[in-house]
């Protein structure tokens, strides 16, 4: 890259299978691991000045990388940017901190508001980007401010209203923004009640979701007034398989990797599911999982 980045770790030709929960994806040309927000800014500015494509990668939980991989630079924001600070009922977390870790920190201080999302495996940055949620709660419920880096490397701060949060949507989708830090405000609660609620959600998740197989979580967005899993199930698609891509027998809302599925296999199965549900019920299921990489 450039000798100005001597304090940033770079790797060439990195398999995205190792960086996504789906365990699928071809090689990325270069992956950079910035250690702080300033280095994220430097990398973005360098890419712009040199006309280099870049993609920001969090924990890879809601991501399907194409088989040819990702061209340009992948900026990995994960454990190297994961500080969490607690100040009264306020928590400030860097984008690489896991949602589950933030919820445990809230529990430790008897702060309530993130129990339903406590089992989400992704990073807080990725969670904010898609307004992740579970069991009736969404991250927007506790967020007050989001610090971002724009496509030119400038710092931007947005309050909750300015983030344009919707169902699995935020301002991040509308502009080329990178979440680097999130401020959240919680309500004070009782430790035992918060823990009991988190344990209940964990038990439900473990019993109903196919956590034993690689996936990207819920493959489809929830259609208005219904559930993707139910529609897929009543369409006779439970357990349907295309090579090593399969609609989970445990939860039809999940497409899983049985071992050696490719991105193409997963996409082919998704198309079959979408066409079948559309033909039988007149509803086109919208993908929740993000697809990136060279076609």
Secondary structure in CASP SS format (residue, H / E / C, confidence):
PFRMAT SS
TARGET T0000
AUTHOR 0000-0000-0000
METHOD secondary structure of the structure
MODEL  1
X C 1.00
X C 1.00
X H 1.00
X H 1.00
X H 1.00
X C 1.00
X C 1.00
X C 1.00
X E 1.00
X E 1.00
X E 1.00
X E 1.00
X E 1.00
X E 1.00
X E 1.00
X H 1.00
X H 1.00
X H 1.00
X H 1.00
X C 1.00
X C 1.00
X C 1.00
X C 1.00
X C 1.00
X C 1.00
X C 1.00
X E 1.00
X E 1.00
X E 1.00
X E 1.00
X E 1.00
X E 1.00
X E 1.00
X C 1.00
X C 1.00
X C 1.00
X H 1.00
X H 1.00
X H 1.00
X H 1.00
X H 1.00
X H 1.00
X H 1.00
X H 1.00
X H 1.00
X H 1.00
X H 1.00
X H 1.00
X H 1.00
X C 1.00
X C 1.00
X C 1.00
X C 1.00
X E 1.00
X E 1.00
X E 1.00
X E 1.00
X C 1.00
X C 1.00
X C 1.00
X C 1.00
X C 1.00
X E 1.00
X E 1.00
X E 1.00
X C 1.00
X C 1.00
X C 1.00
X C 1.00
X E 1.00
X E 1.00
X E 1.00
X E 1.00
X E 1.00
X E 1.00
X E 1.00
X C 1.00
X C 1.00
X H 1.00
X H 1.00
X H 1.00
X C 1.00
X C 1.00
X E 1.00
X E 1.00
X E 1.00
X E 1.00
X C 1.00
X C 1.00
X E 1.00
X E 1.00
X E 1.00
X E 1.00
X E 1.00
X C 1.00
X C 1.00
X C 1.00
X E 1.00
X H 1.00
X H 1.00
X H 1.00
X H 1.00
X H 1.00
X H 1.00
X H 1.00
X H 1.00
X H 1.00
X H 1.00
X C 1.00
X C 1.00
X E 1.00
X E 1.00
X C 1.00
X C 1.00
X C 1.00
X C 1.00
X C 1.00
X C 1.00
X C 1.00
X C 1.00
X C 1.00
X C 1.00
X E 1.00
X H 1.00
X H 1.00
X H 1.00
X H 1.00
X H 1.00
X H 1.00
X C 1.00
X C 1.00
X C 1.00
X E 1.00
X E 1.00
X C 1.00
X C 1.00
X E 1.00
X E 1.00
X H 1.00
X H 1.00
X H 1.00
X C 1.00
X E 1.00
X E 1.00
X E 1.00
X E 1.00
X E 1.00
X E 1.00
X E 1.00
X C 1.00
X C 1.00
X C 1.00
X C 1.00
X C 1.00
X E 1.00
X E 1.00
X E 1.00
X E 1.00
X E 1.00
X C 1.00
X H 1.00
X H 1.00
X H 1.00
X C 1.00
X C 1.00
X E 1.00
X C 1.00
X C 1.00
X E 1.00
X C 1.00
X H 1.00
X H 1.00
X H 1.00
X H 1.00
X C 1.00
X C 1.00
X C 1.00
X E 1.00
X E 1.00
X E 1.00
X E 1.00
X E 1.00
X E 1.00
X E 1.00
X E 1.00
X C 1.00
X E 1.00
X E 1.00
X C 1.00
X C 1.00
X H 1.00
X H 1.00
X H 1.00
X H 1.00
X H 1.00
X H 1.00
X H 1.00
X H 1.00
X H 1.00
X H 1.00
X H 1.00
X H 1.00
X H 1.00
X H 1.00
X H 1.00
X H 1.00
X H 1.00
X H 1.00
X C 1.00
X C 1.00
X C 1.00
X C 1.00
X C 1.00
X E 1.00
X E 1.00
X C 1.00
X C 1.00
X C 1.00
X C 1.00
X E 1.00
X C 1.00
X C 1.00
X C 1.00
X C 1.00
X C 1.00
X C 1.00
X C 1.00
X H 1.00
X H 1.00
X H 1.00
X H 1.00
X H 1.00
X H 1.00
X H 1.00
X C 1.00
X C 1.00
X C 1.00
X C 1.00
X C 1.00
X C 1.00
X E 1.00
X E 1.00
X C 1.00
X C 1.00
X E 1.00
X E 1.00
X E 1.00
X C 1.00
X C 1.00
X C 1.00
X C 1.00
X C 1.00
X C 1.00
X C 1.00
X E 1.00
X E 1.00
X E 1.00
X C 1.00
X C 1.00
X C 1.00
X C 1.00
X C 1.00
X H 1.00
X H 1.00
X H 1.00
X H 1.00
X H 1.00
X H 1.00
X H 1.00
X H 1.00
X H 1.00
X H 1.00
X H 1.00
X H 1.00
X H 1.00
X H 1.00
X H 1.00
X H 1.00
X H 1.00
X H 1.00
X H 1.00
X C 1.00
X C 1.00
X C 1.00
X C 1.00
X C 1.00
X E 1.00
X C 1.00
X C 1.00
X E 1.00
X E 1.00
X E 1.00
X C 1.00
X C 1.00
X C 1.00
END
